[in-house]
């Protein structure tokens, strides 16, 4: 297999992992991008849609334009994201309905392992990085305690959902799907709109996501460049704090509003010692192993490239 073909397949699979993570409330696609080693390249590629890109496009320098925006990289990654979101939305709907503890357990393991591997990228711990880490963890944990809003299909609100969700989807540790739950539109956007191909919802959502991605990529790129260790420590804290959302043994607190119901929060429980608990622990270990294998593969590639 040619190197370019191998890289393309690798990027598609990494995109699929990001897309799958973005469908699950509590899991961040940004975390997966960080673990798989494409986070910084993704941010730089998104922010490359600037005046320079526009000038190259309008002047007919298409080859230079495509190179400037890292076109092939973006196509492969977003192709993977699209494949995962479209194909996995139905599967996750079924798993959430029938095996919620096992699904939450797998992603709890993924994110738990991510805390360790992301923290390893911090060059030096000091008082500032520790403070940022604690603040990030507290912020992410407090988000999980907020009460979700009611569903709203107003075009401007859906656009806003796209902006906010896209920003949180590329920020490691902060789940775009969970933000959609808090905004009341998770079921409308991630399940109903996708499975029923509702363009009245998908179009303003995609436009909002594009605006959010482009704008937030500049912020992330600048912060990452100027305050690398502090940024990674904050990201690590975000990831740790998000474990509260992912705890497998929780009960949804449901409130009725006329004929409709909505989740207003969670009650966290300790697991009972039974077969379900042991199976859940197995899936936690599978999640941890998945991140370990992913990190090992990325590290090997970096060593090979260094040669």
ZIQUIVEN-V306375 format. One record per residue. PHI is phi in whole degrees, 0 to 359 (none if undefined). Layout:
((PHI) (PHI))
This chain:
((none) (292) (305) (295) (294) (297) (294) (299) (297) (298) (294) (297) (293) (294) (296) (296) (296) (295) (298) (297) (296) (292) (284) (273) (297) (107) (250) (256) (297) (297) (297) (296) (298) (292) (296) (277) (83) (246) (300) (295) (296) (295) (298) (294) (294) (294) (285) (285) (280) (228) (296) (299) (298) (296) (296) (297) (292) (290) (274) (81) (273) (294) (296) (294) (298) (297) (291) (297) (269) (55) (304) (300) (302) (296) (299) (295) (294) (287) (296) (297) (300) (297) (301) (294) (296) (290) (277) (266) (305) (293) (299) (292) (301) (292) (294) (297) (284) (252) (225) (298) (297) (291) (292) (298) (297) (300) (285) (298) (297) (303) (287) (301) (293) (298) (304) (293) (289) (290) (298) (295) (277) (280) (291) (209) (269) (213) (301) (292) (297) (295) (298) (296) (301) (296) (296) (297) (296) (296) (295) (295) (293) (292) (299) (291) (266) (286) (272) (295) (279) (276) (297) (215) (259) (300) (302) (287) (289) (296) (302) (297) (300) (297) (298) (294) (295) (296) (299) (286) (291) (263) (269) (305) (96) (246) (278) (297) (295) (291) (298) (296) (297) (297) (277) (87) (243) (298) (296) (296) (274) (276) (241) (296) (296) (285) (290) (258) (48) (274) (294) (296) (262) (293) (296) (296) (294) (295) (297) (298) (297) (297) (298) (296) (298) (295) (293) (287) (297) (295) (297) (298) (298) (294) (297) (295) (287) (276) (227) (301) (298) (295) (295) (294) (293) (295) (298) (300) (296) (304) (297) (298) (296) (288) (298) (298) (293) (271) (309) (296) (261) (222) (246) (289) (265) (251) (239) (268) (232) (69) (273) (257) (232) (213) (281) (255) (164) (226) (248) (276) (234) (271) (287) (278) (282) (207) (300) (301) (297) (293) (294) (296) (299) (300) (291) (298) (295) (296) (297) (298) (297) (298) (293) (298) (294) (296) (295) (297) (295) (294) (297) (296) (294) (295) (295) (298) (293) (292) (290))
